[in-house]
Amino acid sequence: MDLAAALRHPVLLNTQNFINGRWQSAATGQQYPVLNPSTGKAFIHIADSDTQDASEALAAAEQAFVQWQCVTPRQRADLLDAWHALIVAHADDLALIITTEQGKPLAEAKAEVAYGASYVKWFAQQAMQVRGDILPATVASRRQTVEKRPIGVVAVITPWNFPFAMLARKIAPALAAGCTVIAKPAEDTPLTALAMIKLLEIAGCPAGVVNIITASRVQTAIAVDAWLNASQVKKISFTGSTAVGRYLAERSAATLKKLSLELGGNAPFIVFENCDLDAAVQGLLLAKLRNGGQTCVCPNRIYVQESVYTEFATRLVARVQQMKVGLPTEPDTAIGPMINQKAIDKISRHVQDALAQGGNLLCGSAMPVKDWFFAPVVIGNANNQMALFHEETFGPVLPLFRFNTEAEVLQAANDTEFGLAAYFYSNDHKQIHRVSRMLQAGVIGINEGAISSEVAPFGGIKASGYGREGSHYGLDDYLQLVYFCEGQLTE
C-alpha cells in the first residue's frame, strides 16, 4: 500500500527530525527502514539520528525553555486545545499510519487516537489548575509560600505498542507544566510520532518547545546517551522494559534526573466462583487481547477458582475461537500481526514451554498462522514452572491457572517482582474490599477489563516502575516545588 496516497492529508507523512521548529535530515544523512508488520517488508525510510542530532535537539529545548516557562497557563492551554482539535480532525489519517507501521486493527487504532487525544484535552484543562500554597506563618513578620515551577527540559522515550497514546500522555502534561521536550519514539513506529509533531507545529507550537528525533535500534543507544550524560535534561519519562528502565535509572543517577518509569508487567486476572462468568470472560478478552496481547497491562496469569474452572474455560475458548486473525485494515479483524519476528519467536517459545511443562492446549497453536500473524492460544492447567509465569509474553496467549482459596490466589498473584496492573472478578462485596487491599499493583480492575483513563493515575509499583501518568497527579511529575520565606521590610 502507498501510505502517502492513502492519506487524506499527506503532509502528515514525514521522514525527518523536527528540531528547533525545522524539519531536517539526520546529521549523518543516514536513514533506516520502517517495516509493515502485515508484510514484514520495508515501506519507507526515515532519519537515523546520532549524538549530534540529540545534542541539537537538547540545545533547542534548553534555549526555548527560557521563554516557555514564562508563558501563561492560558496560552499553554490554548496550544493544547488547538493541538487536540487538529488531532480530532485528522483522526482517520493518524489511525491509518498507526495500523500501517504497528499492525493493530484499524478500529483499535482509531480508539487509540481518541484515547491519546483525551490526554491532550485533559492537560489543557489541568494547565489552568497549577496552584501553590500560602503557609501558616511561623513568625508574625514572615510570609511563607510555595510555588510550583516547571522542572525544565524533559526527555521522552516511548514504546511501539501505543505509538500515539504514549507520546500524547507524556508531551501534553510537559507542555501544560511549562516544560520543553526532546522526544525519541520507538524505532518500529516513528511515523505516528512525527505526524503528531506535525500537527503540533501547525497548532502554533513555538520553535524548540518540542523536538523529536528518530533512530534505528543500533543508533538509539548512541543518540539517547547524549541526553543521559547532559545535566541540562532534568527529567526522563520512559515507557518500556524493566531492563531498560533500570539502565536509565542507573545512568541518570550521576546528574540526579527526575524519572517517570512505566515498565514491564505480569498482571494477574482472578476469577472467583461467585462472579458473573460471562462478564469475566468479556473483561478478560478486553484486557488481554487488545492490540493482540501486546500491552503492558495485559493479564499474563489467569487464575480461575476450581469450582468454575471447567465452565469458564469452555466459555472462554468458545469466544476466542470466534476471533478473526487477519489484515488490520479488514473491518472484522480482531487480531492483526505481531510487531516483528522477535515477538513471534517469544510467543512460540512460551507456548511450547508451557506444553512441555504439563499444560493443555485448549485452542490455538504453538506456531504462527502465517508470517507475523499468531492466533490466540488458551492453555489449560498452567503452573508456575512455565516460562510464561515469570516472563511477560506480550502476545495472545491465555494461560489458565487453577486455585481453591482466596489466600492461595493472593499469594500466587503477588508472587512476582512486577506490580503494574491486576484484575479480579467477584460479586462478594466483602471479598472485593479484602482482595483490592491485598493485591500488589498500581492499577487494579475490579469487575472491569478496561482500566485506563485520562482522569486516573496510571503507573506501577515494585519493578514496574514509579511515577504516574494522567490525572492531576500526572502533572505533578513535571513540576518542582519552590519555598519562599519572606521577611518584613525595614525602613
Secondary structure, 3 states (H helix, E strand, C coil): CCHHHHCCCHHHCCCCEEECCEEECCCCCCEEEEEECCCCEEEEEEECCCHHHHHHHHHHHHHHHHHHCCCCHHHHHHHHHHHHHHHHHCHHHHHHHHHHHHCCCHHHHHHHHHHHHHHHHHHHHHHHHCCCEECCCCCCCCEEEEEEEECCEEEEECCCCCCCHHHHHHHHHHHHHCCEEEEECCCCCHHHHHHHHHHHHHCCCCCCCEEECCCCHHHHHHHHHHHHHCCCEEEEEEECCHHHHHHHHHHHHHHCCEEEEECCCCEEEEECCCCCHHHHHHHHHHHHHHHHHCCCCCEEEEEEEHHHHHHHHHHHHHHHCCCCECCCCCCCCCECCCCCHHHHHHHHHHHHHHHHCCCEEEECCCCCCECCECCCEEEECCCCCCHHHHCCCCCCEEEEEEECCHHHHHHHHCCCCEECEEEEECCCHHHHHHHHHHCCCCEEEECCCCCCCCCCCECCEECCEECCECHHHHHHCCEEEEEEEECCCCC
